[in-house]
Amino acid sequence: MKTNTTDSNIQFIDFSSFDELIQHPKILVNLLTNYCNIFGEPDVWNEQYSIEDVLEKLEHELSGCAIMRLCIDNITNEVIGFCWAQLLNGNQIITAIQSIHFYQKYRTEKIDESLRTLIGDESSIYVHDLGINKSYRGKIPLEQLICPVVEKLATLAQTRNLVFWSVTDTCIAWLAKKVGINIALTLGKMQFFEGEFPTRDVLESITA
């Protein structure tokens, strides 16, 4: 676990494995609860996950070459934001996407084939999940939540190829455009992004 305290009332904590995360049970329980609450919001995701679902998901997605970053409110000690990513091959990325409840709303054989064509066989950094509590949106710098996760994985995995998804009109779509990663495929409200993550010096210049 690595802690990075900011000048405000929030701090970022990084984990490199599920085993490391479960050594902090209070943080884990808070993360599980907030994950279910964020993705259960009816106006955006409306995805219903149980605590057991998310725990199993974390154990799988924080295995191998993976990094998680949590944002903690220093006053309430609440997990208010999270992002994690993992190095996966093409088939593993497809499997991960197909498990998403939101994707299953649009899934057809044709859509699956379009996704396979986009992803290919190459190993890439895949951003599994990104979430911020509703009352903190716009207050947590996305660059500080997402970019360090991808940068650390890029160094470990020796690849800067990045795959992630979001929905239309979100801050993540804005950030992707800012760093030069374009929408590669649109399925309903889902937007899939694929491209090379900028090097640190380039990233610092365009996010300054």
N, C-alpha and C positions, 0 to 999 in steps of 0.2 A: 504493500500500500504506500502511495506517495501523496502527500498533502501539499496543496498550493493555495496559500491564503491571499486573497485580494485585498485592496484598500477599502472595500465596502464591507457589508455585513454578510458576505457569502464567502465560501471557500470551495475549492475543487479537490476531490479525492480520487485518485486513480487506483484501479485494481487490475492485475494481470492474469487472474485465474478465479474460478469459482471457489476453490479451496481457500484462497486469500479472503474473498468476500465473506464467507461463512464464519470467519474468525471474528466478525463484527456483527453479532446477531441483531442488535438494535437498529443498525443501519439497514441490514437486510430486510427486516420486517417492515420498516418504513418504506423501503424501496418497493417491496411487493405490493403494499397497500396503495401507494401512489400510482404505480403502474396500472393496476386495475381501475383506479378512479379516472386517470387521464384517458385511457383508451376506451373507457366505458361512457365517455361524454356523448350524449345523444345527438348533439348538433354537428359533430364532426365524424368521429370514428364509429361510435356505437358498437364497439367490440366487447364481448363479454368473456373475460378470462377469470378462472379461479386462481386462488393463491397457489394451489398445487400446479396448475398449468404454467404459471410464470416461473415458479421454482425449477421445474423441469427444463423449461426453456433456457433459463440462466445457466444451469449446469451444463447444458449442451453447447450453448453459444459462447461460453467463456472457457472452452477447452482449446487445447492447441495454441495457436498464435492468435491471441485476442487481447484487447484492452477495453476497460470500462472506465468512464469518468462520471462521477456524481457531483452535483452541485448541492451544497448544504447551506441552509440558513443558520448562521452562527448564533442567532438569538433563540430560535425555536428548536434547533437541531433537527429540522425536518429536511428530508430529501426533496428538493424542489425542482431538480432537473437531472436528466441522465442521458448518456449516449454510450453505446458500445458497438464495437466492430470486430470482425474476425477475418483471417485469411482463409478463403475457400476456393475450391475449383469450380468450374462452370456448373457441373451437375449439382454440387452442394448448394450453390447460390439459388438455382432453380427450385430445389427442394425447400429451401428456407422461404422463398417468396410464396410458393404454393401453400405453405402452412399458415400464411397470414389470413385472418378472417376477412379483412377488407378486400383482399385480392380474390377470395373465393366468391365474392358477389359478382365479379365480372368474368370469372374463369370459364373458358371454352377451349376446345382442342386447338382452334385456330390461334387463340390468344397465347396458349402455351407454346405453340410453335414459333410465334413472333418473338417471344421472350427467349427461347432457346437460340434463335438466330442472333439476337442482340448480345447475349451473354457469351456464347461460344464455349470453348473448353479452357480458356486461359484462367489461371488463378488470379484472383483480384481481392482487394480489400472490400469487404461487404459490410456496410453499416446496417446492422440489424434493427436497431431501435434508437429513437430520439424522442424525448418527451420533456415538457416543462409544465409545471402546475399552472393552471389558468390564471391565477392571481399574480404570477410572476412573469408572464409573457411580455416581452418587450423590455424587461428589466435585466435579463441575463444575457450577456454578450454571446451570441451563437458561436462566434469565432473561438472563444475561450472554451466552449463546451465541446465543439466538434473537432476543430483543427488539430489540437494536441493528440487526440486519439488516433487520427489518421496518420499524422506525422510519425508517431512512435511505431505504429504498425508498418509503415513504409520503410522505416529503418530496419526493423526486425525481419521483415519479409523480403526486402530487396526488390520491391515493386511499388510503383506509385499508381497503378491502375485501380480505379475506384468505381464501385457500383453502389447506388442507393436509390431509394424511391421516396416520394412524398405525394401530397395531393395538391391540387391547384391553389394558387393564391396563398401560399404559406411563406414564412420567413426563410425556410430552408431552400425553397426555389429561388428566392432573391439572392441568398448567399452563393448558391451554385453558379448563378449567372455572373456574380461579381468575381468569382475565382476562375471563370472561364470553362466551366463544365456545363454542357448544354443538355437539354432534354433529348433523349435518344428514342423514346417510345412513350406514347400516351394510351392508356387503357381506361376509358371512363374518366373518373376523377383522378386516377393514379398517373403519376409522371415518373418515368424511370430515367435516371441519369447515369452516364458512363463516360469515363475519360481519365486523363492523367491529372493526378493531384499536383498542384504547383509546388515547386521546391520552396524551401523556407524563406529564402531571400525574396523570391517573387511574391510569395504569399504576404510577407510583411509589407511590401510596397503597395499591394492592391487592397489590403484590409486596413491600412493606416488611416 
